[in-house]
Amino acid sequence: MSDDDLVERARRLFSGPVEFLRSAPALKFLPDPDVPEIAFWGRSNVGKSSLLNALTGRKAIARASVTPGRTQELNFFDVGDPLQFRLVDMPGYGFAKAPPKVAEQWRRLVRDFLRGRHVLKRTLLLIDSRHGVKPVDIEMMQMLDEAAVGYRLVLTKADKVKASELAAALAATEAEARKHPAAYPVVHATSAELRMGIEELRAAVLGDAEL
């Protein structure tokens, strides 16, 4: 199948039904592992909700937490009718506003989910174009490496930096990806606001779900 065919199939799929399924504050609340899953992860305020909304063509399928760092649940969304795969909105990391006990509970939930979810096909790890890869991002990349979960690095808010700065951020992020065994070598640059890179990322998500 050509890239153009995949882009068109992804466009049609995401323009169809995308429905919230459930929130899982603990592993016992996870849906049955009966379809492929693609997870979205990143630091608080990285633009995860905006990107999910842009990918699905909705205004508020994913809502940003009022207090960043407070959302401690995995949110699941069904894509397609009949159901094709699920998107998993993982809680943002960066614990400035979270008590230590809450942060540790979050880490345990995420670690157990990553290690034990055999239908998890890919994680998209979001990086703010304005700030680049931070030490906490590298820590999460190492967690994904250890869990042997393949992941893509996705730059968000690409419209907020100059073209030269975006090129530098892309190069630096690709260099970091090469250091990690589970990281996909191609880095995606996106802007939810300008819909930059959205079609390509949709196609990548569909391709990953069908692996």
C-alpha positions as CSV (number, residue, x, y, z in Angstrom):
1,M,0.0,0.0,0.0
2,S,1.3,3.5,-0.9
3,D,1.8,6.3,1.6
4,D,-1.1,8.2,-0.1
5,D,-3.4,5.3,0.3
6,L,-2.6,5.0,4.0
7,V,-3.1,8.8,4.5
8,E,-6.5,8.5,2.8
9,R,-7.6,5.5,4.8
10,A,-6.5,7.2,8.0
11,R,-8.4,10.4,7.1
12,R,-11.6,8.4,6.5
13,L,-11.2,6.4,9.7
14,F,-10.6,9.4,11.9
15,S,-13.5,11.3,10.3
16,G,-15.8,8.4,11.5
17,P,-16.7,7.4,15.0
18,V,-14.2,8.1,17.8
19,E,-15.8,7.5,21.1
20,F,-14.6,7.8,24.7
21,L,-14.7,4.3,26.3
22,R,-13.5,4.6,29.9
23,S,-11.0,5.9,32.4
24,A,-8.8,3.4,34.2
25,P,-7.3,4.7,37.5
26,A,-5.9,1.1,38.2
27,L,-5.1,-1.9,36.1
28,K,-8.3,-3.7,37.1
29,F,-10.3,-1.1,35.2
30,L,-8.5,-1.6,31.9
31,P,-10.7,-2.7,29.0
32,D,-10.3,-6.2,27.6
33,P,-7.1,-6.4,25.5
34,D,-9.0,-7.4,22.3
35,V,-7.9,-4.7,19.8
36,P,-4.6,-2.9,19.1
37,E,-3.8,0.2,21.2
38,I,-1.8,3.3,20.5
39,A,-0.8,5.4,23.5
40,F,-0.1,9.1,23.8
41,W,2.3,10.3,26.5
42,G,4.3,13.4,27.4
43,R,5.1,16.1,30.0
44,S,2.2,18.1,31.4
45,N,1.4,21.0,29.1
46,V,3.1,19.4,26.1
47,G,-0.1,19.8,24.1
48,K,-1.3,16.2,24.3
49,S,-5.0,17.0,24.4
50,S,-4.8,19.5,21.6
51,L,-2.9,16.9,19.4
52,L,-5.5,14.2,20.2
53,N,-8.3,16.6,19.3
54,A,-6.6,17.5,16.0
55,L,-6.0,13.9,15.1
56,T,-9.6,12.9,15.7
57,G,-11.0,16.1,14.2
58,R,-12.9,16.9,17.4
59,K,-12.9,20.0,19.5
60,A,-12.9,18.3,22.9
61,I,-12.5,14.6,22.7
62,A,-9.6,14.9,25.1
63,R,-9.7,17.6,27.8
64,A,-6.6,19.1,29.4
65,S,-6.5,18.8,33.1
66,V,-7.3,22.0,35.0
67,T,-4.3,21.4,37.2
68,P,-1.4,19.9,35.1
69,G,0.1,16.8,36.7
70,R,-3.1,15.9,38.5
71,T,-4.7,13.5,36.0
72,Q,-3.7,10.0,37.1
73,E,-5.8,7.9,34.9
74,L,-5.5,6.1,31.5
75,N,-8.3,7.2,29.2
76,F,-9.4,4.9,26.3
77,F,-11.0,5.9,23.1
78,D,-12.5,3.5,20.5
79,V,-11.7,4.3,16.9
80,G,-13.9,3.1,14.0
81,D,-17.2,1.3,13.5
82,P,-16.6,-1.6,13.5
83,L,-13.9,-1.0,16.1
84,Q,-10.4,-0.9,14.6
85,F,-8.2,0.1,17.5
86,R,-8.0,2.2,20.7
87,L,-6.2,5.4,21.5
88,V,-4.9,5.6,25.1
89,D,-4.4,9.0,26.6
90,M,-1.8,8.5,29.3
91,P,-1.4,10.9,32.3
92,G,1.1,13.6,31.8
93,Y,4.4,13.4,33.7
94,G,6.2,16.1,35.5
95,F,5.1,16.2,39.1
96,A,5.4,19.8,40.3
97,K,1.8,19.8,41.4
98,A,1.5,16.2,42.5
99,P,2.1,14.9,46.0
100,P,4.9,12.3,46.2
101,K,2.4,9.5,47.0
102,V,0.3,10.4,44.0
103,A,3.4,10.5,41.8
104,E,4.5,7.0,42.9
105,Q,1.0,5.6,42.3
106,W,1.2,7.1,38.8
107,R,4.6,5.6,38.1
108,R,3.4,2.1,39.2
109,L,0.2,2.3,37.1
110,V,2.2,3.4,34.0
111,R,5.0,0.9,34.5
112,D,2.6,-2.0,35.0
113,F,0.5,-0.9,32.0
114,L,3.5,-0.6,29.7
115,R,5.0,-3.9,30.7
116,G,1.9,-6.0,30.7
117,R,-0.2,-4.7,27.8
118,H,0.5,-7.0,24.9
119,V,-2.0,-5.2,22.5
120,L,0.0,-1.9,22.9
121,K,1.5,-1.5,19.5
122,R,3.2,1.9,19.8
123,T,3.5,4.8,22.2
124,L,3.7,8.3,20.9
125,L,6.0,10.3,23.2
126,L,5.3,14.0,22.8
127,I,8.1,16.6,23.1
128,D,7.5,20.4,23.1
129,S,9.3,22.0,20.2
130,R,10.2,25.0,22.2
131,H,12.0,23.1,24.9
132,G,13.3,19.9,23.3
133,V,14.1,16.7,25.1
134,K,14.4,17.2,28.8
135,P,15.9,14.8,31.4
136,V,12.5,13.7,32.5
137,D,11.7,12.8,28.9
138,I,14.8,10.7,28.7
139,E,13.8,9.0,31.9
140,M,10.4,8.0,30.4
141,M,12.2,6.9,27.2
142,Q,14.3,4.6,29.3
143,M,11.2,3.2,30.9
144,L,9.8,2.5,27.5
145,D,13.1,0.9,26.4
146,E,13.0,-1.4,29.5
147,A,9.4,-2.3,28.8
148,A,10.3,-3.1,25.2
149,V,7.5,-0.9,24.0
150,G,8.2,0.7,20.6
151,Y,7.7,4.5,20.5
152,R,7.7,7.5,18.2
153,L,8.9,10.9,19.3
154,V,6.5,13.6,18.2
155,L,7.4,17.3,18.4
156,T,4.3,19.5,19.3
157,K,3.7,23.2,19.0
158,A,6.0,23.4,15.9
159,D,4.2,26.7,14.9
160,K,5.6,28.3,18.1
161,V,9.2,28.3,16.9
162,K,11.1,29.7,14.0
163,A,11.9,27.3,11.1
164,S,15.6,27.2,12.0
165,E,14.8,26.4,15.6
166,L,12.4,23.7,14.6
167,A,15.1,22.2,12.3
168,A,17.5,22.2,15.2
169,A,14.9,20.6,17.6
170,L,14.2,17.9,15.0
171,A,17.9,17.1,14.6
172,A,18.5,17.0,18.3
173,T,15.5,14.8,18.9
174,E,16.5,12.4,16.2
175,A,20.0,12.2,17.7
176,E,18.5,11.3,21.0
177,A,16.2,8.7,19.4
178,R,19.2,6.9,18.0
179,K,20.5,6.3,21.5
180,H,17.3,4.3,22.5
181,P,16.7,0.8,21.2
182,A,12.9,1.1,21.3
183,A,12.7,4.5,19.7
184,Y,11.5,4.8,16.0
185,P,14.2,6.7,14.1
186,V,11.8,9.2,12.3
187,V,10.6,12.1,14.4
188,H,7.3,13.8,13.6
189,A,6.9,17.6,13.8
190,T,3.3,18.7,14.4
191,S,1.2,21.7,15.2
192,A,-2.4,21.1,16.3
193,E,-3.3,24.7,15.8
194,L,-2.1,24.8,12.1
195,R,-2.8,21.1,11.5
196,M,0.8,20.7,10.5
197,G,1.9,17.0,10.3
198,I,-1.5,15.8,11.3
199,E,-2.2,13.7,8.2
200,E,1.2,12.0,8.3
201,L,0.8,11.2,12.0
202,R,-2.7,9.8,11.5
203,A,-1.3,7.5,8.8
204,A,1.6,6.5,11.1
205,V,-0.9,5.7,13.9
206,L,-3.0,3.5,11.5
207,G,0.1,1.8,10.2
208,D,1.3,1.0,13.7
209,A,-2.1,-0.3,14.8
210,E,-2.1,-2.7,11.8
211,L,1.4,-4.1,12.6
